[in-house]
Amino acid sequence: MILKHVYMYSDGACKGNPGPGGWGTIIVYNNVEKELSGGEAHTTNNRMELSGAIAGLKALKEHCEVTLTSDSKYLVDGITKGWAAGWRKNGWRKADKKPALNPDLWGELLDLLEIHRVELVWVKGHAGHPYNERCDALAVAQSEQYSKS
């Protein structure tokens, strides 16, 4: 079965940590771009990083091959190094037996990764990558919306 190949870019932002936060995601398929964004009034940067990736994957209407690019080492390493899968296997406990943070989001992300074939790619943030910069702008705009309320 040949899957559609989708390029996805996501980023998270938070004003204070915790504080008002936002995420931005761009999905690109056949040169068509779709922007998604959202946020929360009281959250953390890592929660927003995970939320952007989750929202993008949830927006896909069928099984896809996805190249997901993020500047979040937390997100990329958590999956590519097997940390999140290990935490779930150990009842959301890290190797040091302390509770893993954000198990709700990691669990949702791991479930989505079973649906789609995803390659995670890390890119340095604020280094001129056009999609990363645009995702950052979307995330910051959302965090600012929540900081006004």
N, CA, C and O atoms as a GROMACS GRO file, in nm:
protein
  596
    1MET      N    1   0.085  -0.119   0.000
    1MET     CA    2   0.000   0.000   0.000
    1MET      C    3   0.089   0.125   0.000
    1MET      O    4   0.176   0.140   0.086
    2ILE      N    5   0.067   0.211  -0.095
    2ILE     CA    6   0.144   0.334  -0.104
    2ILE      C    7   0.072   0.443  -0.024
    2ILE      O    8  -0.045   0.473  -0.047
    3LEU      N    9   0.146   0.501   0.069
    3LEU     CA   10   0.090   0.606   0.154
    3LEU      C   11   0.122   0.743   0.098
    3LEU      O   12   0.226   0.763   0.036
    4LYS      N   13   0.033   0.838   0.121
    4LYS     CA   14   0.062   0.977   0.088
    4LYS      C   15   0.176   1.024   0.177
    4LYS      O   16   0.178   0.993   0.296
    5HIS      N   17   0.270   1.099   0.119
    5HIS     CA   18   0.380   1.154   0.200
    5HIS      C   19   0.348   1.299   0.233
    5HIS      O   20   0.333   1.384   0.144
    6VAL      N   21   0.339   1.325   0.361
    6VAL     CA   22   0.304   1.458   0.412
    6VAL      C   23   0.424   1.513   0.487
    6VAL      O   24   0.490   1.441   0.562
    7TYR      N   25   0.451   1.640   0.467
    7TYR     CA   26   0.553   1.710   0.546
    7TYR      C   27   0.482   1.792   0.651
    7TYR      O   28   0.386   1.863   0.621
    8MET      N   29   0.528   1.781   0.774
    8MET     CA   30   0.463   1.850   0.885
    8MET      C   31   0.571   1.922   0.965
    8MET      O   32   0.680   1.868   0.989
    9TYR      N   33   0.538   2.042   1.007
    9TYR     CA   34   0.629   2.124   1.087
    9TYR      C   35   0.551   2.172   1.208
    9TYR      O   36   0.435   2.212   1.195
   10SER      N   37   0.612   2.167   1.326
   10SER     CA   38   0.539   2.214   1.443
   10SER      C   39   0.634   2.280   1.542
   10SER      O   40   0.754   2.253   1.544
   11ASP      N   41   0.576   2.368   1.623
   11ASP     CA   42   0.653   2.438   1.725
   11ASP      C   43   0.559   2.477   1.839
   11ASP      O   44   0.438   2.489   1.820
   12GLY      N   45   0.617   2.498   1.955
   12GLY     CA   46   0.542   2.542   2.071
   12GLY      C   47   0.608   2.663   2.131
   12GLY      O   48   0.728   2.686   2.113
   13ALA      N   49   0.530   2.741   2.205
   13ALA     CA   50   0.582   2.861   2.271
   13ALA      C   51   0.508   2.879   2.403
   13ALA      O   52   0.394   2.837   2.418
   14CYS      N   53   0.576   2.942   2.496
   14CYS     CA   54   0.514   2.968   2.626
   14CYS      C   55   0.571   3.096   2.682
   14CYS      O   56   0.693   3.116   2.681
   15LYS      N   57   0.485   3.183   2.732
   15LYS     CA   58   0.527   3.308   2.797
   15LYS      C   59   0.536   3.280   2.946
   15LYS      O   60   0.436   3.285   3.018
   16GLY      N   61   0.657   3.252   2.990
   16GLY     CA   62   0.674   3.198   3.124
   16GLY      C   63   0.661   3.048   3.112
   16GLY      O   64   0.605   2.998   3.014
   17ASN      N   65   0.712   2.976   3.207
   17ASN     CA   66   0.706   2.830   3.196
   17ASN      C   67   0.687   2.770   3.335
   17ASN      O   68   0.786   2.735   3.399
   18PRO      N   69   0.563   2.757   3.384
   18PRO     CA   70   0.439   2.763   3.308
   18PRO      C   71   0.388   2.906   3.287
   18PRO      O   72   0.433   3.002   3.350
   19GLY      N   73   0.292   2.915   3.196
   19GLY     CA   74   0.229   3.041   3.162
   19GLY      C   75   0.139   3.022   3.042
   19GLY      O   76   0.109   2.908   3.005
   20PRO      N   77   0.095   3.131   2.980
   20PRO     CA   78   0.013   3.119   2.859
   20PRO      C   79   0.099   3.066   2.745
   20PRO      O   80   0.211   3.112   2.723
   21GLY      N   81   0.045   2.968   2.673
   21GLY     CA   82   0.124   2.905   2.568
   21GLY      C   83   0.045   2.883   2.441
   21GLY      O   84  -0.077   2.894   2.439
   22GLY      N   85   0.120   2.853   2.336
   22GLY     CA   86   0.058   2.826   2.207
   22GLY      C   87   0.142   2.728   2.127
   22GLY      O   88   0.259   2.705   2.157
   23TRP      N   89   0.080   2.672   2.026
   23TRP     CA   90   0.148   2.584   1.933
   23TRP      C   91   0.106   2.619   1.792
   23TRP      O   92  -0.004   2.672   1.770
   24GLY      N   93   0.192   2.591   1.699
   24GLY     CA   94   0.163   2.613   1.557
   24GLY      C   95   0.212   2.494   1.478
   24GLY      O   96   0.319   2.440   1.504
   25THR      N   97   0.133   2.452   1.381
   25THR     CA   98   0.167   2.339   1.297
   25THR      C   99   0.131   2.372   1.152
   25THR      O  100   0.028   2.433   1.125
   26ILE      N  101   0.218   2.332   1.061
   26ILE     CA  102   0.191   2.347   0.918
   26ILE      C  103   0.202   2.209   0.855
   26ILE      O  104   0.301   2.139   0.873
   27ILE      N  105   0.099   2.172   0.780
   27ILE     CA  106   0.096   2.046   0.707
   27ILE      C  107   0.110   2.080   0.559
   27ILE      O  108   0.038   2.166   0.508
   28VAL      N  109   0.202   2.013   0.491
   28VAL     CA  110   0.224   2.037   0.349
   28VAL      C  111   0.206   1.906   0.273
   28VAL      O  112   0.273   1.807   0.300
   29TYR      N  113   0.115   1.908   0.176
   29TYR     CA  114   0.095   1.793   0.088
   29TYR      C  115   0.068   1.844  -0.052
   29TYR      O  116  -0.021   1.926  -0.073
   30ASN      N  117   0.145   1.795  -0.149
   30ASN     CA  118   0.131   1.839  -0.289
   30ASN      C  119   0.134   1.991  -0.303
   30ASN      O  120   0.054   2.048  -0.377
   31ASN      N  121   0.225   2.054  -0.234
   31ASN     CA  122   0.243   2.200  -0.237
   31ASN      C  123   0.125   2.278  -0.182
   31ASN      O  124   0.117   2.400  -0.202
   32VAL      N  125   0.033   2.212  -0.114
   32VAL     CA  126  -0.078   2.281  -0.046
   32VAL      C  127  -0.045   2.283   0.102
   32VAL      O  128  -0.011   2.180   0.161
   33GLU      N  129  -0.055   2.401   0.162
   33GLU     CA  130  -0.022   2.418   0.303
   33GLU      C  131  -0.149   2.440   0.385
   33GLU      O  132  -0.240   2.512   0.344
   34LYS      N  133  -0.151   2.378   0.501
   34LYS     CA  134  -0.262   2.400   0.595
   34LYS      C  135  -0.199   2.438   0.728
   34LYS      O  136  -0.115   2.365   0.781
   35GLU      N  137  -0.241   2.552   0.784
   35GLU     CA  138  -0.190   2.598   0.913
   35GLU      C  139  -0.291   2.566   1.023
   35GLU      O  140  -0.411   2.586   1.006
   36LEU      N  141  -0.239   2.518   1.134
   36LEU     CA  142  -0.320   2.491   1.253
   36LEU      C  143  -0.252   2.560   1.370
   36LEU      O  144  -0.129   2.573   1.373
   37SER      N  145  -0.329   2.605   1.466
   37SER     CA  146  -0.269   2.662   1.587
   37SER      C  147  -0.370   2.656   1.700
   37SER      O  148  -0.491   2.644   1.678
   38GLY      N  149  -0.318   2.664   1.820
   38GLY     CA  150  -0.402   2.663   1.938
   38GLY      C  151  -0.318   2.696   2.059
   38GLY      O  152  -0.199   2.725   2.047
   39GLY      N  153  -0.377   2.691   2.175
   39GLY     CA  154  -0.301   2.721   2.295
   39GLY      C  155  -0.382   2.700   2.421
   39GLY      O  156  -0.496   2.653   2.417
   40GLU      N  157  -0.321   2.735   2.530
   40GLU     CA  158  -0.384   2.722   2.662
   40GLU      C  159  -0.340   2.838   2.749
   40GLU      O  160  -0.232   2.894   2.731
   41ALA      N  161  -0.425   2.874   2.843
   41ALA     CA  162  -0.397   2.987   2.931
   41ALA      C  163  -0.286   2.957   3.032
   41ALA      O  164  -0.211   3.046   3.070
   42HIS      N  165  -0.275   2.830   3.074
   42HIS     CA  166  -0.174   2.795   3.174
   42HIS      C  167  -0.115   2.659   3.136
   42HIS      O  168  -0.180   2.555   3.150
   43THR      N  169   0.008   2.662   3.086
   43THR     CA  170   0.069   2.540   3.034
   43THR      C  171   0.220   2.552   3.040
   43THR      O  172   0.274   2.645   3.100
   44THR      N  173   0.288   2.457   2.977
   44THR     CA  174   0.434   2.462   2.968
   44THR      C  175   0.477   2.454   2.822
   44THR      O  176   0.399   2.414   2.736
   45ASN      N  177   0.600   2.494   2.796
   45ASN     CA  178   0.653   2.488   2.661
   45ASN      C  179   0.651   2.344   2.608
   45ASN      O  180   0.613   2.321   2.494
   46ASN      N  181   0.692   2.248   2.691
   46ASN     CA  182   0.695   2.110   2.644
   46ASN      C  183   0.556   2.058   2.610
   46ASN      O  184   0.540   1.983   2.514
   47ARG      N  185   0.455   2.097   2.686
   47ARG     CA  186   0.318   2.056   2.653
   47ARG      C  187   0.275   2.114   2.519
   47ARG      O  188   0.206   2.047   2.442
   48MET      N  189   0.316   2.236   2.492
   48MET     CA  190   0.280   2.298   2.364
   48MET      C  191   0.354   2.232   2.248
   48MET      O  192   0.298   2.217   2.140
   49GLU      N  193   0.480   2.193   2.269
   49GLU     CA  194   0.555   2.123   2.164
   49GLU      C  195   0.484   1.992   2.128
   49GLU      O  196   0.467   1.961   2.010
   50LEU      N  197   0.444   1.916   2.228
   50LEU     CA  198   0.374   1.790   2.204
   50LEU      C  199   0.237   1.815   2.142
   50LEU      O  200   0.195   1.741   2.053
   51SER      N  201   0.167   1.917   2.189
   51SER     CA  202   0.032   1.946   2.139
   51SER      C  203   0.032   1.980   1.990
   51SER      O  204  -0.059   1.940   1.918
   52GLY      N  205   0.132   2.052   1.945
   52GLY     CA  206   0.141   2.086   1.802
   52GLY      C  207   0.156   1.962   1.716
   52GLY      O  208   0.090   1.949   1.613
   53ALA      N  209   0.243   1.872   1.757
   53ALA     CA  210   0.263   1.748   1.681
   53ALA      C  211   0.136   1.664   1.682
   53ALA      O  212   0.098   1.609   1.579
   54ILE      N  213   0.072   1.653   1.797
   54ILE     CA  214  -0.050   1.574   1.809
   54ILE      C  215  -0.160   1.632   1.720
   54ILE      O  216  -0.227   1.558   1.648
   55ALA      N  217  -0.178   1.763   1.724
   55ALA     CA  218  -0.284   1.826   1.644
   55ALA      C  219  -0.261   1.802   1.496
   55ALA      O  220  -0.355   1.776   1.421
   56GLY      N  221  -0.137   1.810   1.453
   56GLY     CA  222  -0.106   1.787   1.312
   56GLY      C  223  -0.139   1.644   1.271
   56GLY      O  224  -0.201   1.621   1.167
   57LEU      N  225  -0.097   1.548   1.352
   57LEU     CA  226  -0.123   1.407   1.319
   57LEU      C  227  -0.272   1.375   1.325
   57LEU      O  228  -0.322   1.296   1.245
   58LYS      N  229  -0.343   1.435   1.420
   58LYS     CA  230  -0.488   1.412   1.430
   58LYS      C  231  -0.563   1.471   1.311
   58LYS      O  232  -0.672   1.424   1.277
   59ALA      N  233  -0.506   1.572   1.247
   59ALA     CA  234  -0.573   1.638   1.134
   59ALA      C  235  -0.568   1.553   1.006
   59ALA      O  236  -0.644   1.578   0.913
   60LEU      N  237  -0.480   1.456   1.003
   60LEU     CA  238  -0.468   1.372   0.883
   60LEU      C  239  -0.590   1.280   0.873
   60LEU      O  240  -0.630   1.217   0.971
   61LYS      N  241  -0.649   1.274   0.754
   61LYS     CA  242  -0.774   1.202   0.735
   61LYS      C  243  -0.754   1.055   0.696
   61LYS      O  244  -0.851   0.979   0.692
   62GLU      N  245  -0.630   1.016   0.668
   62GLU     CA  246  -0.601   0.877   0.635
   62GLU      C  247  -0.458   0.845   0.679
   62GLU      O  248  -0.382   0.934   0.716
   63HIS      N  249  -0.424   0.717   0.674
   63HIS     CA  250  -0.288   0.675   0.711
   63HIS      C  251  -0.190   0.740   0.615
   63HIS      O  252  -0.208   0.736   0.494
   64CYS      N  253  -0.085   0.801   0.670
   64CYS     CA  254   0.012   0.872   0.588
   64CYS      C  255   0.154   0.841   0.632
   64CYS      O  256   0.180   0.795   0.743
   65GLU      N  257   0.245   0.867   0.540
   65GLU     CA  258   0.386   0.871   0.574
   65GLU      C  259   0.416   1.018   0.602
   65GLU      O  260   0.385   1.105   0.520
   66VAL      N  261   0.474   1.046   0.716
   66VAL     CA  262   0.491   1.184   0.761
   66VAL      C  263   0.637   1.211   0.795
   66VAL      O  264   0.702   1.134   0.865
   67THR      N  265   0.688   1.321   0.744
   67THR     CA  266   0.816   1.374   0.790
   67THR      C  267   0.781   1.491   0.879
   67THR      O  268   0.738   1.596   0.831
   68LEU      N  269   0.800   1.473   1.009
   68LEU     CA  270   0.764   1.575   1.108
   68LEU      C  271   0.890   1.645   1.156
   68LEU      O  272   0.978   1.582   1.216
   69THR      N  273   0.898   1.774   1.131
   69THR     CA  274   1.015   1.853   1.167
   69THR      C  275   0.981   1.944   1.284
   69THR      O  276   0.880   2.014   1.282
   70SER      N  277   1.066   1.942   1.385
   70SER     CA  278   1.045   2.021   1.506
   70SER      C  279   1.179   2.067   1.561
   70SER      O  280   1.282   2.004   1.538
   71ASP      N  281   1.177   2.179   1.634
   71ASP     CA  282   1.299   2.224   1.701
   71ASP      C  283   1.303   2.177   1.847
   71ASP      O  284   1.388   2.220   1.924
   72SER      N  285   1.210   2.089   1.882
   72SER     CA  286   1.201   2.041   2.020
   72SER      C  287   1.278   1.911   2.038
   72SER      O  288   1.239   1.806   1.986
   73LYS      N  289   1.388   1.919   2.111
   73LYS     CA  290   1.463   1.797   2.145
   73LYS      C  291   1.376   1.707   2.234
   73LYS      O  292   1.384   1.585   2.224
   74TYR      N  293   1.296   1.767   2.319
   74TYR     CA  294   1.206   1.692   2.406
   74TYR      C  295   1.116   1.600   2.323
   74TYR      O  296   1.104   1.481   2.352
   75LEU      N  297   1.054   1.655   2.220
   75LEU     CA  298   0.966   1.578   2.133
   75LEU      C  299   1.045   1.476   2.051
   75LEU      O  300   1.014   1.357   2.053
   76VAL      N  301   1.146   1.523   1.980
   76VAL     CA  302   1.219   1.436   1.888
   76VAL      C  303   1.292   1.325   1.964
   76VAL      O  304   1.280   1.208   1.928
   77ASP      N  305   1.366   1.360   2.067
   77ASP     CA  306   1.440   1.259   2.143
   77ASP      C  307   1.346   1.166   2.218
   77ASP      O  308   1.372   1.046   2.230
   78GLY      N  309   1.236   1.220   2.269
   78GLY     CA  310   1.141   1.138   2.344
   78GLY      C  311   1.089   1.022   2.261
   78GLY      O  312   1.060   0.915   2.314
   79ILE      N  313   1.076   1.042   2.130
   79ILE     CA  314   1.029   0.936   2.042
   79ILE      C  315   1.146   0.858   1.982
   79ILE      O  316   1.150   0.735   1.992
   80THR      N  317   1.241   0.928   1.921
   80THR     CA  318   1.347   0.857   1.848
   80THR      C  319   1.440   0.777   1.939
   80THR      O  320   1.496   0.676   1.897
   81LYS      N  321   1.456   0.821   2.062
   81LYS     CA  322   1.541   0.748   2.156
   81LYS      C  323   1.462   0.647   2.240
   81LYS      O  324   1.518   0.578   2.325
   82GLY      N  325   1.332   0.640   2.214
   82GLY     CA  326   1.249   0.539   2.280
   82GLY      C  327   1.209   0.572   2.423
   82GLY      O  328   1.154   0.487   2.493
   83TRP      N  329   1.238   0.694   2.466
   83TRP     CA  330   1.208   0.729   2.605
   83TRP      C  331   1.058   0.716   2.634
   83TRP      O  332   1.020   0.652   2.732
   84ALA      N  333   0.974   0.777   2.550
   84ALA     CA  334   0.830   0.779   2.577
   84ALA      C  335   0.772   0.638   2.579
   84ALA      O  336   0.690   0.606   2.664
   85ALA      N  337   0.814   0.553   2.486
   85ALA     CA  338   0.766   0.415   2.484
   85ALA      C  339   0.809   0.343   2.612
   85ALA      O  340   0.732   0.266   2.668
   86GLY      N  341   0.930   0.369   2.657
   86GLY     CA  342   0.978   0.309   2.781
   86GLY      C  343   0.901   0.359   2.902
   86GLY      O  344   0.869   0.282   2.992
   87TRP      N  345   0.871   0.488   2.905
   87TRP     CA  346   0.794   0.543   3.016
   87TRP      C  347   0.657   0.478   3.023
   87TRP      O  348   0.610   0.440   3.131
   88ARG      N  349   0.593   0.464   2.907
   88ARG     CA  350   0.459   0.403   2.906
   88ARG      C  351   0.468   0.257   2.953
   88ARG      O  352   0.386   0.212   3.033
   89LYS      N  353   0.567   0.186   2.904
   89LYS     CA  354   0.586   0.045   2.942
   89LYS      C  355   0.606   0.032   3.093
   89LYS      O  356   0.564  -0.067   3.153
   90ASN      N  357   0.672   0.132   3.154
   90ASN     CA  358   0.701   0.130   3.298
   90ASN      C  359   0.597   0.205   3.381
   90ASN      O  360   0.628   0.252   3.490
   91GLY      N  361   0.475   0.216   3.330
   91GLY     CA  362   0.369   0.283   3.405
   91GLY      C  363   0.392   0.432   3.420
   91GLY      O  364   0.358   0.492   3.522
   92TRP      N  365   0.451   0.494   3.316
   92TRP     CA  366   0.480   0.637   3.312
   92TRP      C  367   0.581   0.676   3.420
   92TRP      O  368   0.571   0.782   3.482
   93ARG      N  369   0.678   0.588   3.440
   93ARG     CA  370   0.791   0.615   3.529
   93ARG      C  371   0.917   0.619   3.445
   93ARG      O  372   0.935   0.539   3.353
   94LYS      N  373   1.006   0.713   3.479
   94LYS     CA  374   1.135   0.724   3.412
   94LYS      C  375   1.232   0.622   3.472
   94LYS      O  376   1.199   0.554   3.569
   95ALA      N  377   1.349   0.614   3.416
   95ALA     CA  378   1.450   0.519   3.463
   95ALA      C  379   1.484   0.542   3.610
   95ALA      O  380   1.516   0.447   3.682
   96ASP      N  381   1.478   0.669   3.654
   96ASP     CA  382   1.508   0.700   3.794
   96ASP      C  383   1.387   0.679   3.886
   96ASP      O  384   1.390   0.716   4.004
   97LYS      N  385   1.281   0.618   3.830
   97LYS     CA  386   1.157   0.585   3.904
   97LYS      C  387   1.069   0.706   3.933
   97LYS      O  388   0.962   0.692   3.992
   98LYS      N  389   1.112   0.825   3.893
   98LYS     CA  390   1.028   0.944   3.909
   98LYS      C  391   0.920   0.943   3.800
   98LYS      O  392   0.940   0.885   3.694
   99PRO      N  393   0.805   1.006   3.827
   99PRO     CA  394   0.700   1.010   3.726
   99PRO      C  395   0.743   1.085   3.600
   99PRO      O  396   0.808   1.190   3.609
  100ALA      N  397   0.708   1.032   3.484
  100ALA     CA  398   0.733   1.102   3.358
  100ALA      C  399   0.634   1.218   3.349
  100ALA      O  400   0.519   1.206   3.392
  101LEU      N  401   0.678   1.328   3.294
  101LEU     CA  402   0.591   1.444   3.275
  101LEU      C  403   0.507   1.427   3.148
  101LEU      O  404   0.551   1.365   3.052
  102ASN      N  405   0.390   1.481   3.150
  102ASN     CA  406   0.300   1.486   3.035
  102ASN      C  407   0.259   1.348   2.980
  102ASN      O  408   0.255   1.330   2.859
  103PRO      N  409   0.229   1.253   3.068
  103PRO     CA  410   0.195   1.119   3.017
  103PRO      C  411   0.069   1.118   2.930
  103PRO      O  412   0.058   1.035   2.840
  104ASP      N  413  -0.024   1.209   2.955
  104ASP     CA  414  -0.145   1.215   2.873
  104ASP      C  415  -0.110   1.246   2.728
  104ASP      O  416  -0.162   1.183   2.636
  105LEU      N  417  -0.022   1.344   2.708
  105LEU     CA  418   0.015   1.382   2.571
  105LEU      C  419   0.108   1.280   2.507
  105LEU      O  420   0.092   1.247   2.389
  106TRP      N  421   0.203   1.229   2.582
  106TRP     CA  422   0.292   1.126   2.527
  106TRP      C  423   0.210   1.004   2.485
  106TRP      O  424   0.235   0.947   2.379
  107GLY      N  425   0.114   0.964   2.566
  107GLY     CA  426   0.031   0.849   2.532
  107GLY      C  427  -0.046   0.871   2.403
  107GLY      O  428  -0.052   0.783   2.317
  108GLU      N  429  -0.104   0.989   2.390
  108GLU     CA  430  -0.180   1.022   2.269
  108GLU      C  431  -0.087   1.022   2.147
  108GLU      O  432  -0.124   0.972   2.041
  109LEU      N  433   0.031   1.079   2.163
  109LEU     CA  434   0.127   1.084   2.053
  109LEU      C  435   0.172   0.942   2.014
  109LEU      O  436   0.177   0.910   1.895
  110LEU      N  437   0.202   0.860   2.111
  110LEU     CA  438   0.243   0.722   2.080
  110LEU      C  439   0.132   0.647   2.007
  110LEU      O  440   0.160   0.570   1.915
  111ASP      N  441   0.008   0.669   2.045
  111ASP     CA  442  -0.104   0.605   1.976
  111ASP      C  443  -0.111   0.652   1.830
  111ASP      O  444  -0.136   0.571   1.740
  112LEU      N  445  -0.091   0.780   1.806
  112LEU     CA  446  -0.094   0.833   1.670
  112LEU      C  447   0.022   0.780   1.586
  112LEU      O  448   0.008   0.760   1.465
  113LEU      N  449   0.135   0.756   1.650
  113LEU     CA  450   0.250   0.702   1.578
  113LEU      C  451   0.227   0.557   1.535
  113LEU      O  452   0.299   0.507   1.448
  114GLU      N  453   0.130   0.490   1.595
  114GLU     CA  454   0.094   0.356   1.552
  114GLU      C  455   0.004   0.359   1.428
  114GLU      O  456  -0.009   0.259   1.358
  115ILE      N  457  -0.058   0.473   1.402
  115ILE     CA  458  -0.146   0.489   1.285
  115ILE      C  459  -0.065   0.534   1.163
  115ILE      O  460  -0.084   0.482   1.053
  116HIS      N  461   0.023   0.629   1.183
  116HIS     CA  462   0.099   0.688   1.073
  116HIS      C  463   0.244   0.642   1.079
  116HIS      O  464   0.295   0.608   1.186
  117ARG      N  465   0.310   0.641   0.966
  117ARG     CA  466   0.452   0.611   0.959
  117ARG      C  467   0.524   0.746   0.965
  117ARG      O  468   0.524   0.822   0.869
  118VAL      N  469   0.586   0.774   1.079
  118VAL     CA  470   0.640   0.908   1.104
  118VAL      C  471   0.792   0.904   1.122
  118VAL      O  472   0.846   0.823   1.199
  119GLU      N  473   0.858   0.992   1.050
  119GLU     CA  474   1.001   1.017   1.070
  119GLU      C  475   1.012   1.154   1.138
  119GLU      O  476   0.962   1.253   1.086
  120LEU      N  477   1.076   1.158   1.252
  120LEU     CA  478   1.094   1.285   1.323
  120LEU      C  479   1.230   1.342   1.287
  120LEU      O  480   1.331   1.272   1.286
  121VAL      N  481   1.231   1.471   1.257
  121VAL     CA  482   1.353   1.541   1.219
  121VAL      C  483   1.369   1.663   1.310
  121VAL      O  484   1.276   1.742   1.324
  122TRP      N  485   1.486   1.677   1.370
  122TRP     CA  486   1.512   1.794   1.453
  122TRP      C  487   1.578   1.902   1.369
  122TRP      O  488   1.665   1.874   1.286
  123VAL      N  489   1.536   2.026   1.391
  123VAL     CA  490   1.598   2.142   1.326
  123VAL      C  491   1.625   2.245   1.436
  123VAL      O  492   1.547   2.260   1.529
  124LYS      N  493   1.734   2.314   1.424
  124LYS     CA  494   1.767   2.418   1.522
  124LYS      C  495   1.664   2.529   1.513
  124LYS      O  496   1.632   2.578   1.405
  125GLY      N  497   1.612   2.568   1.629
  125GLY     CA  498   1.512   2.674   1.634
  125GLY      C  499   1.572   2.812   1.613
  125GLY      O  500   1.688   2.836   1.644
  126HIS      N  501   1.492   2.901   1.560
  126HIS     CA  502   1.531   3.041   1.539
  126HIS      C  503   1.659   3.052   1.456
  126HIS      O  504   1.744   3.138   1.481
  127ALA      N  505   1.669   2.963   1.358
  127ALA     CA  506   1.790   2.961   1.274
  127ALA      C  507   1.756   2.985   1.127
  127ALA      O  508   1.836   2.956   1.038
  128GLY      N  509   1.637   3.039   1.102
  128GLY     CA  510   1.602   3.076   0.965
  128GLY      C  511   1.529   2.971   0.884
  128GLY      O  512   1.502   2.994   0.766
  129HIS      N  513   1.496   2.856   0.941
  129HIS     CA  514   1.418   2.755   0.868
  129HIS      C  515   1.279   2.814   0.845
  129HIS      O  516   1.209   2.842   0.942
  130PRO      N  517   1.237   2.835   0.721
  130PRO     CA  518   1.111   2.908   0.695
  130PRO      C  519   0.988   2.850   0.765
  130PRO      O  520   0.910   2.924   0.823
  131TYR      N  521   0.970   2.719   0.759
  131TYR     CA  522   0.852   2.661   0.823
  131TYR      C  523   0.862   2.666   0.975
  131TYR      O  524   0.761   2.688   1.043
  132ASN      N  525   0.981   2.645   1.028
  132ASN     CA  526   0.997   2.652   1.173
  132ASN      C  527   0.969   2.795   1.221
  132ASN      O  528   0.905   2.814   1.325
  133GLU      N  529   1.015   2.893   1.148
  133GLU     CA  530   0.989   3.033   1.185
  133GLU      C  531   0.840   3.064   1.180
  133GLU      O  532   0.788   3.134   1.266
  134ARG      N  533   0.771   3.012   1.077
  134ARG     CA  534   0.627   3.038   1.064
  134ARG      C  535   0.550   2.968   1.176
  134ARG      O  536   0.456   3.025   1.232
  135CYS      N  537   0.589   2.845   1.210
  135CYS     CA  538   0.524   2.775   1.320
  135CYS      C  539   0.546   2.849   1.452
  135CYS      O  540   0.455   2.858   1.534
  136ASP      N  541   0.667   2.901   1.470
  136ASP     CA  542   0.696   2.978   1.590
  136ASP      C  543   0.606   3.102   1.597
  136ASP      O  544   0.554   3.135   1.704
  137ALA      N  545   0.588   3.170   1.484
  137ALA     CA  546   0.502   3.289   1.482
  137ALA      C  547   0.358   3.252   1.517
  137ALA      O  548   0.291   3.325   1.591
  138LEU      N  549   0.309   3.139   1.465
  138LEU     CA  550   0.174   3.093   1.498
  138LEU      C  551   0.162   3.063   1.648
  138LEU      O  552   0.064   3.100   1.712
  139ALA      N  553   0.263   2.995   1.703
  139ALA     CA  554   0.263   2.958   1.845
  139ALA      C  555   0.268   3.081   1.934
  139ALA      O  556   0.194   3.091   2.032
  140VAL      N  557   0.354   3.174   1.900
  140VAL     CA  558   0.367   3.297   1.980
  140VAL      C  559   0.237   3.377   1.974
  140VAL      O  560   0.193   3.430   2.077
  141ALA      N  561   0.176   3.387   1.857
  141ALA     CA  562   0.049   3.460   1.844
  141ALA      C  563  -0.058   3.398   1.934
  141ALA      O  564  -0.135   3.470   1.997
  142GLN      N  565  -0.063   3.266   1.940
  142GLN     CA  566  -0.160   3.200   2.028
  142GLN      C  567  -0.130   3.229   2.174
  142GLN      O  568  -0.221   3.258   2.252
  143SER      N  569  -0.002   3.221   2.212
  143SER     CA  570   0.034   3.246   2.353
  143SER      C  571  -0.002   3.389   2.391
  143SER      O  572  -0.044   3.414   2.504
  144GLU      N  573   0.013   3.481   2.298
  144GLU     CA  574  -0.022   3.622   2.326
  144GLU      C  575  -0.173   3.638   2.341
  144GLU      O  576  -0.218   3.720   2.421
  145GLN      N  577  -0.251   3.562   2.266
  145GLN     CA  578  -0.397   3.567   2.282
  145GLN      C  579  -0.437   3.527   2.424
  145GLN      O  580  -0.525   3.588   2.485
  146TYR      N  581  -0.370   3.424   2.476
  146TYR     CA  582  -0.403   3.375   2.610
  146TYR      C  583  -0.347   3.466   2.718
  146TYR      O  584  -0.400   3.470   2.829
  147SER      N  585  -0.240   3.539   2.688
  147SER     CA  586  -0.186   3.627   2.791
  147SER      C  587  -0.266   3.756   2.804
  147SER      O  588  -0.250   3.831   2.900
  148LYS      N  589  -0.354   3.782   2.705
  148LYS     CA  590  -0.440   3.899   2.711
  148LYS      C  591  -0.564   3.876   2.796
  148LYS      O  592  -0.628   3.972   2.842
  149SER      N  593  -0.599   3.747   2.817
  149SER     CA  594  -0.723   3.720   2.890
  149SER      C  595  -0.705   3.717   3.039
  149SER      O  596  -0.802   3.695   3.113
   0.00000   0.00000   0.00000
